[in-house]
Amino acid sequence: MAKTTDLNSTLGTDRVLWNLSDLYRGEDDPALEKDIIFCREEAEAIHATHSKTVAELDNKHLFELVRRLEQLDERLTKLATFSFLNFITRIDNEVAGALDQKIHELYSFCSARTVFFELEWNNLGDSHVEKLLSSPLLAPYSHYLRTMRKFRPHQLSEKEEKLLLEKEVVGRNSWTTLFEKIFAHQKFGEQGRTEEEVLTDLYHEKRTVRKQAATDMTLGLKDQSHLLCHIFNTLAADKMITDRLRGFESWLSAMNLSNQLKDSTVETLIKTVVSRYDIVRRYYTIKGDLLGLDRLRDYDRYAPLPSLPTRQIGWDECRSTVLDSFETFSPEMAEIAEQFFMKNWIHAPVSSSKRGGAFAHPCVPEVHPYILVNYTGNLRDVSTVAHELGHGIHQVLAARQGHFNSDTPLPLAETASVFAELLVFNSQLDLIDDKKEQRAFICQKLESIFATVFRQTAMNRFEQLMHESRRQEGEISNEKFNSFWLSTQREMFGDSVELGEDYGIWWSYIPHFLSTPGYVYSYAFGELLVLALYGLYLKEGQPFVKKYLTLLEAGGSASPYELLQPFGIDLNDAKFWQTGLGVIEEMLARIE
């Protein structure tokens, strides 16, 4: 613990704590309890007034109901944001945990009372719907209401939908919370370090340190393997049952529909990426030579090249690096990003009671997003800060669309974050004169891209094996999970990296598999889209910047296909995805 405190003090992150008072002043804020009561009463009132009346509403009264539902959901989201952010940095605090659970239960209650609207709206005839949506009054909600109807084939009866919503608080949400608590309490190695601290050592220049970190991580995961295996099996079965009840054809169809993407688009993306696994193998073969190793092991994947600067980067330097990069591209982006630093919208220190990883939480339009990172001062962390600020900027701009329309489909949400990373990378690369340092820096960026494109695609293929096996053969053993992980990882690396049997258990710490099944391909989508968009920026200059910011500001007000039309992009064309992969290959050629 003392070591972590010293690190935070050295980097200057001990003072980088978010201020949640823009949401509520604390757990005992009277406004919080007032909003809880309001949400419960408003949900009841909406149900009492409007249930079984949607078919009778004219455009004016439909608008009023949708607006009322939006305001209720915005208040609920504000409560949920506070309870989550308040809990996630104090996972060992029982009061914070109890409040978070209380808000989950409130959300479930209110959703059950208002689910009638979606069901009744989706049961209206197409001609009736078109007549209503032709009204200018409903134009702001047109895409939201049309998208809702795409779920029509998968909806259940009102009674069944209510039952699922009521049970959700002790279902997936409860299991993912248990998963987070396990890793918040789990200590790794003899020094009792956090997951974040151990994983950081995989980037250490000394091979013995990397090997020990991998050993510590493996042993820590094995220590919890019985619980983790059970959690994964339970939630895979939960999804299996839900998909069957809703009539989804494949395990990925629900995520694709939520992302407003066709199954065929996602299949094209994944197949195209898998067809270029040779890029990964070529790179790691080169890296082995550059490191002077006959054989790369799994714990060597992130080893820095000898010429890569390994100094710690303080928080203030990180801040200026990121903001300067944004400023060069768009002063508006830099101005928005600076608010996160100035107004305490970021939580940066490493802590044993804090969730690992990083995220940007959109909150609600009337407030602002918040960002969590676990900053340890390396170049990779600077990129992570840029990534999350990209999300944050996107969320600030999209908030102008209102609460319902600000929710951006996941693949486009990842586009903003990855674009921000690329801006920082290119600005840093321009400042490096030494050829060896340049090559090392490009290698690090390639590894970041591989983690986003190829690794996430391999993880998608792991998920596919997991869900298909659970549906066809029943409960999955630890050994089978391990074999799925190793086979999909080895497919990507080929002979370029030796993956030991101990590496087989490393599927078990990845939260996305549980919280958002099928999510991971969004990273590959975003990265390849960004590489193509950045090429357009280099060609077009300032006119591109305006189009790009318009894309971010649009939020979820249109489908990804519609939002990308101004850029001339066809998401169904494998050649488009090959364009992004071609950029990666060009970067690889610079170090070969």
LOMI-407516 format. One record per residue (C-alpha): residue number from 1; residue in one letter; chain; y, z, x. Coordinates in steps of 0.05 Angstrom, whole numbers, plus 5000, padded with zeros to 4 digits. Layout:
% LOMI-407516
NUM A A Y Z X
...
END
This chain:
% LOMI-407516
1 M A 5000 5000 5000
2 A A 5048 5017 5057
3 K A 5034 4950 5089
4 T A 5053 4914 5024
5 T A 5117 4955 5018
6 D A 5136 4939 5089
7 L A 5124 4864 5077
8 N A 5169 4865 5015
9 S A 5223 4902 5053
10 T A 5219 4854 5113
11 L A 5224 4793 5069
12 G A 5278 4822 5024
13 T A 5236 4816 4961
14 D A 5235 4890 4946
15 R A 5301 4879 4909
16 V A 5279 4815 4873
17 L A 5258 4846 4808
18 W A 5268 4816 4740
19 N A 5313 4849 4689
20 L A 5281 4846 4621
21 S A 5340 4876 4585
22 D A 5360 4808 4558
23 L A 5298 4816 4516
24 Y A 5296 4891 4504
25 R A 5322 4951 4543
26 G A 5253 4981 4549
27 E A 5191 5002 4512
28 D A 5231 5053 4473
29 D A 5288 5006 4454
30 P A 5302 5015 4379
31 A A 5314 4940 4374
32 L A 5241 4928 4393
33 E A 5213 4970 4336
34 K A 5264 4940 4289
35 D A 5240 4870 4307
36 I A 5167 4890 4298
37 I A 5182 4915 4228
38 F A 5223 4852 4212
39 C A 5167 4805 4234
40 R A 5115 4841 4193
41 E A 5159 4843 4131
42 E A 5184 4771 4139
43 A A 5113 4744 4146
44 E A 5093 4780 4083
45 A A 5155 4755 4046
46 I A 5144 4683 4068
47 H A 5072 4686 4044
48 A A 5091 4718 3978
49 T A 5146 4667 3964
50 H A 5117 4602 3990
51 S A 5041 4605 3991
52 K A 5012 4550 3946
53 T A 5082 4519 3936
54 V A 5089 4471 3995
55 A A 5068 4410 3953
56 E A 5125 4425 3905
57 L A 5181 4430 3958
58 D A 5236 4377 3963
59 N A 5266 4360 4031
60 K A 5320 4414 4027
61 H A 5272 4470 4010
62 L A 5220 4445 4061
63 F A 5274 4447 4115
64 E A 5293 4518 4095
65 L A 5220 4540 4099
66 V A 5207 4507 4166
67 R A 5271 4537 4194
68 R A 5250 4606 4168
69 L A 5182 4599 4200
70 E A 5215 4578 4266
71 Q A 5260 4638 4266
72 L A 5201 4684 4253
73 D A 5161 4652 4309
74 E A 5220 4657 4356
75 R A 5226 4732 4342
76 L A 5151 4741 4352
77 T A 5154 4702 4417
78 K A 5211 4745 4442
79 L A 5169 4807 4428
80 A A 5107 4776 4460
81 T A 5147 4754 4521
82 F A 5174 4824 4533
83 S A 5107 4859 4523
84 F A 5071 4810 4569
85 L A 5123 4811 4625
86 N A 5130 4886 4620
87 F A 5054 4893 4626
88 I A 5039 4840 4679
89 T A 5076 4877 4735
90 R A 5046 4944 4714
91 I A 4975 4927 4695
92 D A 4952 4998 4711
93 N A 5003 5028 4662
94 E A 4970 5048 4597
95 V A 5034 5050 4556
96 A A 5052 4979 4577
97 G A 4981 4957 4561
98 A A 4983 4989 4493
99 L A 5048 4956 4475
100 D A 5021 4888 4496
101 Q A 4960 4898 4453
102 K A 5004 4920 4394
103 I A 5044 4856 4398
104 H A 4981 4814 4402
105 E A 4958 4847 4338
106 L A 5026 4835 4305
107 Y A 5024 4762 4325
108 S A 4955 4756 4295
109 F A 4977 4790 4231
110 C A 5038 4745 4222
111 S A 4999 4682 4239
112 A A 4947 4699 4187
113 R A 5002 4708 4134
114 T A 5037 4642 4150
115 V A 4977 4596 4166
116 F A 4981 4572 4094
117 F A 5039 4527 4112
118 E A 5001 4485 4163
119 L A 4941 4479 4116
120 E A 4982 4460 4055
121 W A 5026 4412 4095
122 N A 4966 4377 4123
123 N A 4935 4370 4054
124 L A 4994 4330 4028
125 G A 4985 4255 4019
126 D A 5013 4208 4072
127 S A 5062 4175 4024
128 H A 5089 4243 4002
129 V A 5098 4264 4074
130 E A 5134 4199 4093
131 K A 5181 4207 4035
132 L A 5199 4278 4057
133 L A 5207 4260 4130
134 S A 5252 4201 4115
135 S A 5306 4253 4100
136 P A 5358 4260 4157
137 L A 5356 4335 4143
138 L A 5284 4339 4169
139 A A 5295 4293 4229
140 P A 5297 4351 4279
141 Y A 5228 4373 4257
142 S A 5197 4304 4246
143 H A 5156 4302 4309
144 Y A 5134 4374 4302
145 L A 5110 4363 4230
146 R A 5076 4296 4246
147 T A 5040 4327 4306
148 M A 5016 4384 4262
149 R A 4981 4334 4217
150 K A 4940 4307 4275
151 F A 4901 4372 4272
152 R A 4884 4358 4199
153 P A 4812 4336 4213
154 H A 4799 4401 4250
155 Q A 4828 4452 4203
156 L A 4786 4501 4162
157 S A 4800 4534 4095
158 E A 4857 4584 4091
159 K A 4807 4641 4085
160 E A 4770 4618 4147
161 E A 4834 4607 4187
162 K A 4858 4677 4170
163 L A 4792 4706 4191
164 L A 4795 4672 4259
165 L A 4867 4694 4270
166 E A 4852 4767 4251
167 K A 4793 4768 4300
168 E A 4832 4736 4357
169 V A 4860 4802 4382
170 V A 4790 4826 4399
171 G A 4767 4757 4419
172 R A 4793 4711 4474
173 N A 4858 4750 4485
174 S A 4820 4815 4496
175 W A 4771 4784 4545
176 T A 4825 4750 4586
177 T A 4863 4817 4589
178 L A 4799 4850 4615
179 F A 4794 4795 4668
180 E A 4865 4809 4691
181 K A 4853 4884 4693
182 I A 4790 4874 4736
183 F A 4830 4836 4788
184 A A 4889 4883 4785
185 H A 4843 4941 4802
186 Q A 4795 4905 4849
187 K A 4807 4918 4923
188 F A 4781 4871 4978
189 G A 4756 4889 5047
190 E A 4758 4954 5085
191 Q A 4834 4957 5080
192 G A 4831 4955 5004
193 R A 4877 4895 4998
194 T A 4898 4856 4936
195 E A 4870 4788 4918
196 E A 4937 4756 4936
197 E A 4938 4787 5006
198 V A 4867 4766 5022
199 L A 4877 4694 4998
200 T A 4940 4690 5040
201 D A 4897 4702 5103
202 L A 4859 4637 5090
203 Y A 4922 4604 5118
204 H A 4922 4646 5181
205 E A 4921 4610 5248
206 K A 4863 4653 5275
207 R A 4794 4631 5252
208 T A 4766 4701 5256
209 V A 4820 4725 5207
210 R A 4805 4668 5159
211 K A 4730 4681 5163
212 Q A 4740 4755 5149
213 A A 4786 4739 5090
214 A A 4733 4693 5061
215 T A 4680 4747 5071
216 D A 4724 4800 5038
217 M A 4738 4755 4979
218 T A 4665 4737 4970
219 L A 4642 4809 4972
220 G A 4697 4830 4924
221 L A 4676 4776 4875
222 K A 4603 4794 4882
223 D A 4621 4866 4867
224 Q A 4646 4845 4798
225 S A 4598 4786 4788
226 H A 4559 4818 4731
227 L A 4623 4829 4691
228 L A 4655 4762 4709
229 C A 4592 4723 4691
230 H A 4590 4758 4624
231 I A 4664 4743 4610
232 F A 4656 4670 4628
233 N A 4593 4663 4585
234 T A 4626 4699 4526
235 L A 4688 4655 4526
236 A A 4648 4591 4537
237 A A 4607 4611 4476
238 D A 4671 4628 4438
239 K A 4698 4558 4452
240 M A 4631 4526 4434
241 I A 4633 4560 4366
242 T A 4706 4544 4353
243 D A 4696 4471 4372
244 R A 4635 4465 4328
245 L A 4672 4496 4268
246 R A 4731 4450 4278
247 G A 4691 4388 4291
248 F A 4715 4370 4360
249 E A 4671 4318 4393
250 S A 4674 4345 4464
251 W A 4694 4409 4499
252 L A 4759 4376 4523
253 S A 4781 4344 4457
254 A A 4819 4405 4432
255 M A 4860 4409 4497
256 N A 4874 4334 4495
257 L A 4899 4339 4423
258 S A 4943 4398 4441
259 N A 4971 4357 4500
260 Q A 4982 4298 4452
261 L A 4938 4254 4495
262 K A 4881 4209 4476
263 D A 4812 4226 4503
264 S A 4809 4157 4535
265 T A 4874 4170 4574
266 V A 4846 4233 4604
267 E A 4779 4200 4619
268 T A 4816 4144 4656
269 L A 4856 4195 4697
270 I A 4794 4235 4717
271 K A 4751 4175 4734
272 T A 4807 4144 4775
273 V A 4817 4207 4816
274 V A 4743 4218 4828
275 S A 4737 4146 4852
276 R A 4785 4164 4909
277 Y A 4751 4227 4935
278 D A 4745 4187 5000
279 I A 4818 4205 5014
280 V A 4799 4279 5016
281 R A 4740 4266 5062
282 R A 4781 4223 5110
283 Y A 4835 4276 5114
284 Y A 4789 4335 5129
285 T A 4752 4294 5182
286 I A 4819 4283 5216
287 K A 4838 4356 5208
288 G A 4774 4378 5242
289 D A 4792 4335 5302
290 L A 4864 4361 5303
291 L A 4838 4433 5302
292 G A 4786 4418 5356
293 L A 4729 4440 5311
294 D A 4662 4404 5309
295 R A 4653 4426 5237
296 L A 4702 4452 5186
297 R A 4676 4509 5143
298 D A 4702 4529 5075
299 Y A 4748 4581 5106
300 D A 4780 4528 5150
301 R A 4806 4485 5093
302 Y A 4876 4515 5095
303 A A 4880 4530 5170
304 P A 4949 4512 5196
305 L A 4954 4460 5251
306 P A 4976 4490 5318
307 S A 5044 4455 5314
308 L A 5061 4481 5244
309 P A 5114 4535 5246
310 T A 5082 4601 5223
311 R A 5143 4646 5222
312 Q A 5158 4687 5161
313 I A 5213 4659 5116
314 G A 5257 4712 5085
315 W A 5275 4709 5011
316 D A 5348 4690 5024
317 E A 5326 4631 5068
318 C A 5276 4609 5015
319 R A 5331 4611 4963
320 S A 5380 4569 5003
321 T A 5326 4519 5022
322 V A 5306 4507 4950
323 L A 5376 4505 4921
324 D A 5401 4457 4975
325 S A 5343 4410 4960
326 F A 5358 4412 4885
327 E A 5433 4402 4898
328 T A 5421 4337 4936
329 F A 5382 4309 4877
330 S A 5423 4338 4819
331 P A 5479 4390 4820
332 E A 5460 4408 4748
333 M A 5389 4426 4770
334 A A 5416 4469 4827
335 E A 5465 4504 4780
336 I A 5409 4522 4731
337 A A 5363 4545 4787
338 E A 5417 4589 4818
339 Q A 5421 4629 4754
340 F A 5349 4652 4764
341 F A 5369 4684 4830
342 M A 5437 4710 4809
343 K A 5416 4739 4742
344 N A 5351 4773 4761
345 W A 5303 4726 4724
346 I A 5252 4728 4781
347 H A 5199 4780 4802
348 A A 5179 4766 4874
349 P A 5148 4825 4911
350 V A 5074 4834 4923
351 S A 5045 4895 4888
352 S A 4976 4924 4876
353 S A 4993 4934 4803
354 K A 5019 4864 4792
355 R A 4982 4801 4771
356 G A 4968 4752 4827
357 G A 4991 4680 4828
358 A A 5055 4652 4799
359 F A 5082 4627 4733
360 A A 5145 4610 4694
361 H A 5149 4639 4624
362 P A 5194 4599 4576
363 C A 5211 4658 4531
364 V A 5255 4635 4473
365 P A 5316 4588 4470
366 E A 5365 4645 4455
367 V A 5347 4681 4520
368 H A 5321 4645 4583
369 P A 5256 4636 4623
370 Y A 5229 4686 4673
371 I A 5191 4671 4737
372 L A 5137 4711 4773
373 V A 5115 4698 4844
374 N A 5079 4739 4897
375 Y A 5122 4720 4956
376 T A 5091 4731 5025
377 G A 5140 4690 5066
378 N A 5102 4627 5087
379 L A 5121 4554 5076
380 R A 5071 4550 5019
381 D A 5107 4605 4983
382 V A 5173 4567 4988
383 S A 5138 4509 4954
384 T A 5112 4556 4901
385 V A 5182 4582 4886
386 A A 5206 4510 4880
387 H A 5147 4494 4834
388 E A 5162 4552 4787
389 L A 5237 4538 4787
390 G A 5220 4466 4767
391 H A 5185 4496 4706
392 G A 5244 4542 4695
393 I A 5296 4486 4697
394 H A 5253 4445 4649
395 Q A 5248 4504 4602
396 V A 5324 4516 4603
397 L A 5338 4443 4588
398 A A 5284 4437 4535
399 A A 5311 4499 4499
400 R A 5367 4454 4473
401 Q A 5315 4423 4426
402 G A 5304 4489 4390
403 H A 5244 4535 4390
404 F A 5190 4490 4359
405 N A 5211 4427 4398
406 S A 5221 4461 4465
407 D A 5146 4471 4474
408 T A 5128 4415 4523
409 P A 5057 4387 4528
410 L A 5023 4416 4591
411 P A 5018 4351 4632
412 L A 5093 4338 4625
413 A A 5108 4411 4639
414 E A 5072 4404 4705
415 T A 5113 4341 4721
416 A A 5178 4381 4727
417 S A 5147 4433 4773
418 V A 5113 4383 4819
419 F A 5176 4340 4824
420 A A 5215 4402 4846
421 E A 5163 4415 4901
422 L A 5169 4343 4925
423 L A 5245 4348 4930
424 V A 5239 4410 4975
425 F A 5185 4378 5018
426 N A 5224 4315 5032
427 S A 5288 4352 5048
428 Q A 5250 4397 5096
429 L A 5214 4338 5128
430 D A 5281 4304 5143
431 L A 5302 4363 5185
432 I A 5241 4360 5231
433 D A 5250 4317 5294
434 D A 5187 4336 5333
435 K A 5131 4286 5317
436 K A 5075 4338 5321
437 E A 5112 4385 5275
438 Q A 5125 4328 5227
439 R A 5051 4311 5226
440 A A 5032 4384 5214
441 F A 5083 4389 5158
442 I A 5056 4326 5125
443 C A 4986 4354 5131
444 Q A 5007 4417 5095
445 K A 5038 4375 5040
446 L A 4975 4332 5035
447 E A 4934 4395 5026
448 S A 4981 4418 4971
449 I A 4973 4351 4937
450 F A 4898 4354 4945
451 A A 4898 4423 4913
452 T A 4937 4394 4854
453 V A 4902 4327 4845
454 F A 4832 4328 4874
455 R A 4815 4403 4872
456 Q A 4838 4408 4799
457 T A 4798 4347 4781
458 A A 4736 4378 4815
459 M A 4751 4441 4775
460 N A 4753 4399 4712
461 R A 4683 4373 4729
462 F A 4660 4444 4740
463 E A 4686 4463 4672
464 Q A 4650 4403 4642
465 L A 4584 4426 4671
466 M A 4597 4497 4648
467 H A 4613 4480 4576
468 E A 4560 4427 4568
469 S A 4507 4473 4597
470 R A 4528 4531 4553
471 R A 4522 4486 4492
472 Q A 4457 4453 4509
473 E A 4418 4506 4547
474 G A 4448 4573 4528
475 E A 4474 4630 4572
476 I A 4490 4612 4644
477 S A 4466 4654 4702
478 N A 4509 4671 4762
479 E A 4465 4627 4804
480 K A 4475 4567 4758
481 F A 4551 4579 4757
482 N A 4549 4579 4833
483 S A 4509 4515 4835
484 F A 4559 4481 4788
485 W A 4616 4502 4833
486 L A 4583 4480 4897
487 S A 4560 4413 4870
488 T A 4629 4394 4844
489 Q A 4664 4418 4906
490 R A 4614 4383 4952
491 E A 4623 4319 4913
492 M A 4696 4321 4933
493 F A 4690 4343 5006
494 G A 4627 4304 5023
495 D A 4607 4318 5095
496 S A 4679 4333 5117
497 V A 4674 4407 5102
498 E A 4613 4452 5103
499 L A 4613 4496 5041
500 G A 4568 4556 5052
501 E A 4527 4588 4997
502 D A 4575 4647 4995
503 Y A 4630 4600 4972
504 G A 4589 4588 4909
505 I A 4619 4648 4873
506 W A 4691 4627 4882
507 W A 4695 4598 4811
508 S A 4698 4669 4784
509 Y A 4770 4687 4801
510 I A 4805 4627 4769
511 P A 4840 4650 4705
512 H A 4854 4581 4675
513 F A 4780 4571 4658
514 L A 4787 4630 4610
515 S A 4858 4630 4584
516 T A 4867 4555 4574
517 P A 4800 4517 4577
518 G A 4810 4445 4600
519 Y A 4880 4458 4625
520 V A 4870 4440 4698
521 Y A 4873 4364 4693
522 S A 4946 4373 4674
523 Y A 4961 4387 4748
524 A A 4931 4321 4770
525 F A 4968 4286 4714
526 G A 5034 4317 4735
527 E A 5025 4304 4810
528 L A 5006 4231 4803
529 L A 5061 4219 4752
530 V A 5112 4252 4799
531 L A 5091 4209 4858
532 A A 5103 4147 4815
533 L A 5169 4174 4788
534 Y A 5193 4192 4858
535 G A 5181 4121 4879
536 L A 5226 4099 4821
537 Y A 5279 4148 4843
538 L A 5280 4119 4913
539 K A 5290 4049 4882
540 E A 5340 4067 4828
541 G A 5380 4125 4855
542 Q A 5430 4159 4809
543 P A 5410 4122 4745
544 F A 5340 4152 4753
545 V A 5368 4223 4757
546 K A 5400 4216 4688
547 K A 5336 4189 4657
548 Y A 5296 4244 4690
549 L A 5340 4300 4664
550 T A 5337 4268 4595
551 L A 5261 4270 4600
552 L A 5263 4345 4615
553 E A 5314 4359 4561
554 A A 5270 4324 4509
555 G A 5219 4380 4516
556 G A 5164 4370 4464
557 S A 5207 4329 4415
558 A A 5164 4267 4426
559 S A 5095 4250 4453
560 P A 5083 4238 4528
561 Y A 5073 4164 4514
562 E A 5141 4159 4480
563 L A 5178 4202 4530
564 L A 5154 4160 4589
565 Q A 5170 4093 4558
566 P A 5240 4089 4590
567 F A 5205 4090 4658
568 G A 5158 4033 4640
569 I A 5096 4076 4648
570 D A 5029 4061 4614
571 L A 4986 4123 4616
572 N A 4924 4085 4593
573 D A 4925 4038 4653
574 A A 4882 4058 4712
575 K A 4928 4018 4757
576 F A 4984 4067 4741
577 W A 4943 4126 4766
578 Q A 4923 4085 4827
579 T A 4997 4079 4843
580 G A 5003 4153 4854
581 L A 4938 4155 4893
582 G A 4965 4098 4936
583 V A 5025 4141 4955
584 I A 4977 4196 4977
585 E A 4939 4146 5019
586 E A 5004 4123 5051
587 M A 5019 4195 5071
588 L A 4949 4200 5100
589 A A 4960 4137 5140
590 R A 5020 4170 5174
591 I A 4974 4221 5207
592 E A 4913 4178 5221
END
